[in-house]
Amino acid sequence: MGEQTKHEAVGLLEVYGLVCAFLAADAGCKAANVRLEVFDKNKPANADSLPVPLLVTVKFRGSVADVEEAMRAAEEVALANTGIVCKHIIPRPTEDTEKMLKISALDKN
């Protein structure tokens, strides 16, 4: 893990659908000095009852202030599209959390 990443906040925004995730990520990156980590996906057991049957988590990295601003912009876009499942900002993730942030189901069949 790089020294920069070790001290960065992470913003997690779970939304309905990949298109919404791309739109939210784009808005967040344009609003603040953040970078993206790999998206993650989840297809829950009740997927057929959801607005879109796939949940995608967008992960913003940067200073706490930048992550907060990116999340605000991303949330606004997500709410205007398919919606938000959950959201959270971790100001200083532990080393174990950092490892988990690298995991993604998007590259698995």
C-alpha positions in Angstrom: 0.0 0.0 0.0 1.4 3.4 -1.0 2.1 6.1 1.7 -0.5 8.4 0.0 -3.3 5.8 0.1 -2.6 5.1 3.8 -3.6 8.6 4.8 -6.6 9.1 2.4 -10.2 9.0 3.3 -12.6 6.8 1.4 -16.1 7.5 0.4 -18.4 4.5 -0.4 -21.6 5.1 -2.4 -23.7 2.1 -3.2 -26.2 2.8 -6.0 -28.7 0.9 -8.2 -27.0 -0.1 -11.5 -23.8 0.4 -13.3 -24.9 3.4 -15.4 -25.9 5.3 -12.2 -22.5 4.4 -10.7 -20.7 5.8 -13.8 -22.7 9.0 -13.6 -22.2 9.4 -9.9 -18.4 8.7 -10.2 -18.1 11.3 -13.0 -19.9 13.9 -11.0 -17.9 13.3 -7.9 -14.5 13.4 -9.7 -15.5 16.7 -11.4 -16.6 18.2 -8.1 -13.5 17.5 -6.0 -9.8 16.4 -6.1 -10.5 12.7 -5.7 -9.6 9.5 -7.6 -11.6 6.4 -8.0 -10.8 2.9 -6.8 -12.2 -0.2 -8.5 -16.0 -0.4 -8.3 -17.7 -3.4 -6.7 -21.0 -5.1 -7.5 -23.6 -7.1 -5.6 -26.7 -8.9 -6.8 -28.7 -9.5 -3.7 -31.2 -12.3 -3.2 -34.1 -9.8 -3.6 -32.7 -8.4 -6.8 -35.9 -8.8 -8.8 -37.8 -6.5 -6.4 -35.2 -3.7 -6.7 -35.4 -0.7 -9.1 -32.3 -2.2 -10.9 -31.2 -5.7 -10.1 -27.5 -4.8 -9.6 -26.0 -2.8 -6.8 -22.7 -1.1 -7.5 -20.3 0.6 -5.0 -18.4 3.7 -6.1 -15.2 4.3 -4.1 -13.7 7.8 -3.9 -10.2 8.5 -2.4 -8.7 11.8 -1.3 -8.7 14.2 1.7 -11.7 14.1 3.9 -12.9 17.5 2.6 -12.5 16.4 -1.0 -14.2 13.0 -0.4 -17.1 14.8 1.3 -17.5 17.2 -1.6 -17.3 14.3 -4.2 -19.9 12.3 -2.2 -22.3 15.3 -2.2 -22.1 15.7 -6.0 -22.3 11.9 -6.6 -25.3 11.6 -4.3 -27.2 14.3 -6.1 -26.7 12.6 -9.4 -27.5 9.2 -8.1 -30.7 10.4 -6.5 -31.8 12.0 -9.8 -31.3 8.6 -11.5 -31.9 5.2 -10.0 -31.1 6.0 -6.3 -28.8 5.3 -3.4 -28.7 2.1 -1.4 -26.2 3.3 1.3 -23.3 5.7 1.8 -20.4 6.1 4.2 -17.1 8.0 4.6 -14.2 6.4 6.4 -11.8 9.3 7.3 -8.7 7.0 7.8 -9.2 3.3 7.0 -7.2 0.7 8.8 -4.7 -1.4 7.0 -7.2 -4.4 7.0 -9.9 -2.1 5.6 -7.5 -0.9 2.9 -7.0 -4.6 1.8 -10.8 -5.1 1.6 -11.2 -2.0 -0.5 -9.2 -3.6 -3.3 -11.6 -6.5 -3.6 -14.1 -6.3 -6.5 -16.6 -8.8 -7.9 -16.8 -6.9 -11.3 -14.0 -8.9 -12.7 -15.6 -12.2 -11.8 -18.3 -14.1 -13.7 
